[in-house]
Amino acid sequence: MSETTSVTVTRTIDVANKDVFDVLSLPQNHVAIDGSGFVLSVDHGDRITGTGQVFTMNMSGDHMGGEYKTDNHVTGYDEGKLLAWETAPAGTTPPGWEWVWELTPLGPDSTEVRHTYSWGKVTDPDLLKKISFPLVTEEQLEEALNNLAAAASS
């Protein structure tokens, strides 16, 4: 039996695909979108336009002993369809968890959004002892989709 290493949620948002992608591709919007309560603000983050970019977030969580920063390394980009990044404590190499947003237009004013949180590449035994995965729950990912729908609709 294999152990689960990701959580995925899907929702249809009654907003044009381009508008949903515009919200997702601007890191500062993730403060309002975040369903986990960990994201405090954006420290540095231009609009995402391709892989290789890095944006930095100011975060807070008991799992890291309070406030901390993350560098988010963009690993997937396909305009209007895909955004993905691996997160790492600022100044370090990503240890293996990834956030993926997949968008599918369902018509001119409707978009299916699939949001995946994956930790399957985490291999550091000390990190695996420190953090109990999944750190973000399915309900928190669903809340992120609800927040995205609200942000894209405004």
N, C-alpha and C positions, 0 to 999 in steps of 0.2 A: 504494500500500500504506500503510495507516495504522499509526502507531506505537502500541504497547500503552501504556495509561495507567492500568491498574488490575490488581490481582491479587485473585482471589476463591477462597475455599476453602469447602467445605460438609462438614458432618458431622452424623450423627444421634447425639443424646445421649439415653440412656435415663433421662431425668429429666423430670418434669412441666414444661411450658412456663413456668408461673408461677415455679417455683423457679429455672429458668435465667435468666429475666428479672430476678428479685430479685438474683441474683449480679451480672449485667451492669450493673444500674442503680446500683450502689453503687461509686463511683470507687475507694475503698480496695481493692476486690477486684482491681483491674486490676494491682496490683503482683504478685500471684500468677498472674494469667492471662497476663500479657505473655509472648510467645514470643520477643521480640527481644533481651531483656536490657537494654533502654534504661531501663525504668521502675524508679526506686529507691524512691519513696514518694509519697504524696499530700500536697501542701502545703495544699490547701483543696479540699473536695469533698463537698457534701451529696448525698443520694440524688437521682438524676436523675428529675425529674417532668414535664419539659416543655422545649420549645425555648427558646432564649435564655439558659439557664443556662450558667455557666462554671465549670469545675473546673481546678485547677492541679496539675501533677505535677512532681516532682523527677526529673530524668532524667540520664543519662550516656551519651555517645557520642563517638567520635573525630570524627564528621562535624561536631560542634559544638565541638570542642576540649576535651572533658571534660564536667564537670557543668554543667547548665543547667536552666531551668524552662520548662514549656509551659503556656499557657492553652488549654483545650479548650472550644470554643464549640459547644454542642449545637444542631445544625441539623435533626435529625429525631427525633421521638418519637411513638410509637404504642404505648401500654401493652401489653406482652405480644407485640408484633410487631416493633418497630423502635427502634433507638437509633443515632444518627449524630452525629459531631462533626468540626469542622475544628480542626486543631491549629496553634498559632502560638507562636513564642518569646514568653515572658511579656511582656505590655505592648504587644504589636504586633498588627496586623491579620492574620488568617489568610492565608497566602500561596497556599493552594489545594489542600492535600491533606486528605483526609477518610477517616475510619474509619466503616464502616457494619456494623451487626449486624442481621440479619433473622432472625426466629424464626417457624417454622411448626409448630404442634402436629400431631403425627402420631397422637395418641391420648392417653389420660390420663397416661401415664408415658413419653412419647417426644416429642422435639422436634428438628426439623431446624434447624440453625443455619448461616446463610450469612454469612461474614465477608469484607468487601471493603475493601481499601486502595486508594485512588484518588488520583492526583496529576495528573489531567487538567486541573485549573484553574490549575496553577502556570504563571505567565507571566513572572515576574521572571527576566531573563536571567542576572543575577549568581547568583541562587539555583540556577538550573539548571546553572551552571558549578560551583558549590560542592558540590552534592549530586547524586550519581549515582542516579537513580531506576531501579528501586524500591530504596528504602533498606531496606525490610523484605521478606524473601523469602517465597515461597510456603511453604517449609518452616517458617519462623518463624510464619506465620499458622496453619499446621496445628498447630504446637506450642501456639499460643494456644487453639485449639479443644480440644486434649487437656487443657490446664490448666483450661479452663472446665468440661469434663466432670468432672474430678476435684473442682473446687471446688463444683460444683452437686450432686455425689453425696454430699458429706460433711455 
